[in-house]
Amino acid sequence: DDTDRAFFAIFDGHGGVDAANYSATHLHVNVGLHEEIVKNPAEALKCSFQKTDEMFLFKAKREKLRSGTTGVSALIVGNKLHIAWLGDSQVMLVQQGRAVTLMEPHKPERE
């Protein structure tokens, strides 16, 4: 279609780099191929995070890998920004010199 899109993501590996590297290689592909990418980008992000996790878990079990990762992604569709994250990764948007709260950080005491 004629809509401009851009995808950015950062991963922070825990217990090694395998999960972070895997996510960096596969998440954007899963997002781009998701059937809802045009109509519902938020759903495409959510499902793609879940699919990438399931794919890595399958690989980790097969290869006896024991790492994990947190992650933050930004999908820009036209003039809209969609943010997705997992774990304790955080994202900050600065607009005209001021911080805009996009999420509440993950804390152990939060439900």
ZIWOMO-V904630 format. One record per residue. N is the residue number from 0. SS is DSSP state (H for helix, E for strand, - for the rest). BURIAL is b if it has 9 or more other C-alpha atoms within 8 Angstrom, else e. D_FIRST is the distance of its C-alpha to the first C-alpha in Angstrom with 1 decimal. Layout:
n->N ss->SS burial->BURIAL d_first->D_FIRST
n->N ss->SS burial->BURIAL d_first->D_FIRST
This chain:
n->0 ss->- burial->e d_first->0.0
n->1 ss->- burial->e d_first->3.8
n->2 ss->- burial->e d_first->5.7
n->3 ss->- burial->e d_first->8.5
n->4 ss->E burial->e d_first->10.2
n->5 ss->E burial->e d_first->13.8
n->6 ss->E burial->b d_first->16.3
n->7 ss->E burial->e d_first->20.0
n->8 ss->E burial->b d_first->22.9
n->9 ss->E burial->e d_first->26.7
n->10 ss->E burial->b d_first->29.1
n->11 ss->E burial->b d_first->32.8
n->12 ss->E burial->b d_first->34.7
n->13 ss->E burial->b d_first->37.8
n->14 ss->- burial->e d_first->40.5
n->15 ss->- burial->b d_first->38.7
n->16 ss->- burial->b d_first->35.4
n->17 ss->H burial->b d_first->34.3
n->18 ss->H burial->b d_first->32.2
n->19 ss->H burial->b d_first->30.6
n->20 ss->H burial->b d_first->29.8
n->21 ss->H burial->b d_first->28.4
n->22 ss->H burial->b d_first->26.2
n->23 ss->H burial->b d_first->25.0
n->24 ss->H burial->e d_first->24.1
n->25 ss->H burial->b d_first->22.5
n->26 ss->H burial->b d_first->21.1
n->27 ss->H burial->b d_first->17.9
n->28 ss->H burial->e d_first->17.3
n->29 ss->H burial->b d_first->18.1
n->30 ss->H burial->b d_first->15.8
n->31 ss->H burial->e d_first->12.7
n->32 ss->H burial->e d_first->13.7
n->33 ss->- burial->b d_first->14.7
n->34 ss->- burial->e d_first->13.7
n->35 ss->- burial->b d_first->13.6
n->36 ss->- burial->b d_first->11.4
n->37 ss->- burial->e d_first->8.9
n->38 ss->- burial->e d_first->11.9
n->39 ss->- burial->e d_first->14.7
n->40 ss->H burial->b d_first->14.4
n->41 ss->H burial->e d_first->18.2
n->42 ss->H burial->b d_first->18.9
n->43 ss->H burial->b d_first->16.7
n->44 ss->H burial->b d_first->18.8
n->45 ss->H burial->b d_first->22.0
n->46 ss->H burial->e d_first->21.6
n->47 ss->H burial->b d_first->20.6
n->48 ss->H burial->b d_first->23.7
n->49 ss->H burial->e d_first->25.7
n->50 ss->H burial->b d_first->24.5
n->51 ss->H burial->b d_first->25.1
n->52 ss->H burial->b d_first->28.5
n->53 ss->H burial->e d_first->29.4
n->54 ss->H burial->e d_first->28.4
n->55 ss->H burial->b d_first->30.6
n->56 ss->H burial->e d_first->33.4
n->57 ss->H burial->e d_first->33.5
n->58 ss->H burial->b d_first->33.7
n->59 ss->H burial->b d_first->36.2
n->60 ss->H burial->e d_first->38.5
n->61 ss->H burial->e d_first->38.5
n->62 ss->H burial->e d_first->39.1
n->63 ss->- burial->e d_first->41.3
n->64 ss->- burial->b d_first->39.1
n->65 ss->- burial->e d_first->40.1
n->66 ss->- burial->b d_first->37.7
n->67 ss->E burial->b d_first->35.2
n->68 ss->E burial->b d_first->32.8
n->69 ss->E burial->b d_first->31.5
n->70 ss->E burial->b d_first->28.1
n->71 ss->E burial->b d_first->25.9
n->72 ss->E burial->b d_first->22.2
n->73 ss->E burial->b d_first->19.9
n->74 ss->E burial->b d_first->16.2
n->75 ss->E burial->b d_first->14.7
n->76 ss->E burial->b d_first->11.6
n->77 ss->- burial->e d_first->11.5
n->78 ss->- burial->e d_first->15.2
n->79 ss->E burial->e d_first->16.1
n->80 ss->E burial->e d_first->18.1
n->81 ss->E burial->b d_first->18.6
n->82 ss->E burial->e d_first->21.8
n->83 ss->E burial->b d_first->23.2
n->84 ss->E burial->b d_first->26.5
n->85 ss->E burial->e d_first->29.4
n->86 ss->- burial->e d_first->33.0
n->87 ss->- burial->e d_first->34.6
n->88 ss->- burial->b d_first->31.9
n->89 ss->- burial->e d_first->31.2
n->90 ss->- burial->e d_first->28.8
n->91 ss->- burial->e d_first->29.6
n->92 ss->E burial->e d_first->27.7
n->93 ss->E burial->e d_first->29.7
n->94 ss->E burial->e d_first->28.9
n->95 ss->- burial->e d_first->31.2
n->96 ss->- burial->e d_first->33.7
n->97 ss->E burial->e d_first->33.9
n->98 ss->E burial->e d_first->32.9
n->99 ss->E burial->e d_first->30.7
n->100 ss->- burial->e d_first->31.4
n->101 ss->- burial->e d_first->28.4
n->102 ss->- burial->e d_first->30.4
n->103 ss->- burial->e d_first->34.0
n->104 ss->- burial->e d_first->35.2
n->105 ss->- burial->e d_first->36.3
n->106 ss->- burial->e d_first->40.1
n->107 ss->- burial->e d_first->42.5
n->108 ss->- burial->e d_first->44.2
n->109 ss->- burial->e d_first->41.0
n->110 ss->- burial->e d_first->40.4
